[in-house]
Amino acid sequence: MWKEGQGTWEEYKNVFRACRASTRKAKVHLQLNPARNVKDNKKGFFKYISSKRETRENVRPLLNEVGTLVTEHTEKAVLLNAFFTSAFSAKAGPQESQFLEERKPGERITFPWWRRVV
């Protein structure tokens, strides 16, 4: 991170660009090597592929309309289904008033009943 007095801004930009370029090259080589060596090293290739296929299976707890914490998978599915059904349908949903209200410039839209609990 650049700080005044440690060097010029131009020097910092040049070093940052060189670092970013070398990181990108390293990523490309990391991805190309298993593909090139697939005939000789099938295990390494499939290990790389399986590492890229990993998905996150858990949905964090959500707050429902009342404000209670929803932790059961079926309840979370019902809550998310209701949210996306109302968001993508022409029928008015519970959050329609939030979209129709006038907002001040820079004000964020919040969904109090659909926020993640960390």
Secondary structure, DSSP 8 states (H G I E B T S, - for coil): ---TTSS-HHHHHHHHHHHHHHHHHHHHHHHHHHHHTTTT-HHHHHHHHHHHS--------EE-TTS-EE-SHHHHHHHHHHHHHHHSSSS--TTHHHHHS---TT-----TTS-B--
